[in-house]
Amino acid sequence: GLILFSRLLETNDGLGDCYQINDPTSEDLSDLLDTDGGVIRIPDAVGITKLHSYNNSLFVFAENGIWRIKGVDDVFRATEYSVTRISEVGLRNPDSFVSVEGVPFWWADNGIYTLTPDQAGFNFREQNLTITTIQSFYENINSTAKARTQGYYDPVNQRIFWLYPDNGETIINKLNNILILDIPLQAFYPWRVSDQEANTDYII
């Protein structure tokens, strides 16, 4: 539940220095500066798996939900920021996470999700893309296969490719199933590379 952030830097020197300039124990000058490094505590976050920046926010993906960190006036400062939980739908497999021009897509236990802003762009909420489309198809993929899913984005054709194994597949790196999300069409369709009868090649 801890997010470390470095000081505001002009070079890469001190990139890992996540502390403040002034001595916090000093009796004379112990004030926290806007440009200091520090720690953001999210006590409810369990198993943080991904950090993703989008627009003026940092989204923290954990196994049990998503939190948004942003500056009070859209500029992050060590002295002023807010932490808001925006979803209880978490990210267990970070390899399934795909960024489409900054917009996140990921596989959860009960569906494929994305984040959508409200009309004003101030707040975000999760959206289940499979619930009205391919939910039964998605539920037939077991949890072990979902945990081994790999996601990739094709920016030219604007398609997301999620590669995953058969249920019960014993070859650890074999990913013969592909679920495609066509972004312009907002359509899912499956693609499968079938095995040969013997000594088959397969996708890894």
Secondary structure, 3 states (H helix, E strand, C coil): CEEEECCCCCCCCCCCCCCCCCCCCCCCCCCCCCCCCEEEECCCCCCEEEEEEECCEEEEEECCEEEEEECCCCCCECCECEEEEEECCCCCCHHHCEEECCEEEEEECCEEEEEEECCCCCCEEEEECCCCCCHHHHHCCCHHHHHCCEEEEECCCCEEEEEECCCCCCCCCCCCEEEEEECCCCEEEEEECCCCCCCCCCCC
